[in-house]
């Protein structure tokens, strides 16, 4: 018996007359930016290869000092860049061959139903991209609340963060110039531009994100901290300052940056060229 995951589900395949040509099935490229993820990369890629066997799978290593790149070669095409998630994802997009670019973090687990729902959503030509509903790998009242609020935010405000497995039509991605070369908030910044380019959807299928940073610092404390960083970004603070603040974690003082540090964010280029830890918007 054939594997049911390899058949196009009737839920998203339109009815056609026998004489009508078959509708083009969107080719999807999964792009996984990774940095020092040796502890999880093998299982993550094996799961993606099993559940989405008809998708192209690329891993973009940002200069790992562990065995991430070596482990990934058993499952995917592996590319190498310097560090920086935006840079990694742009490099993956440059090499990908799919009609749709699907950006998946190494420490997230994707619902096997997501690909069917993604293709169904993009059957509407006015839809340019979107993301998945968020959940966490630990269940607590505060994390469950954060996941619900994050999904509602993405659905109504169209702010999709990377841990929600953002996807976008390739031609739209190229028209927008890809991800801005920001050290942080590149997903938030891109989703705001993506919304202006066309319709966005949040799929019912889930992306299960790592809760490790929330476990380390405390969920409520991290929620407040990430809101603070988002306000800094929207106020035009230096991207480097925001990066240093994020890496230091909540409650720690930072050294003063030089007064000449520019507040302006780098502009995207078109098309995107070759040019960690998960952050959550709520």
Buried (B, 14 or more C-beta within 10 A) or exposed (E): EEEEBEEEBEEBBEEEEEEEEEEEEBBBBBBBBBBBBBBBBBEBBEBBBEBBEEBBBBBBBBBBEEBBBBBBEEBBBBBEBEBBBBBBBBBBBBBBEBBBBBBBBBBBBBBBBBBBBBBBBBEEEEBBBBBBBBBBBBEEEBBEBBBBBBBBBBBEEBBBBBBBBBBBBBEBBBBBBBBBBBBBBBBBBBBBBBBEBBBBBBBEBBBBBBBBBBBEBBBEBBBEBBEBBBEBBEEEBBBBBBBBBBEEBBEEEEEEEEEEEEEEBEEBEEBBBBBBEBBBBB
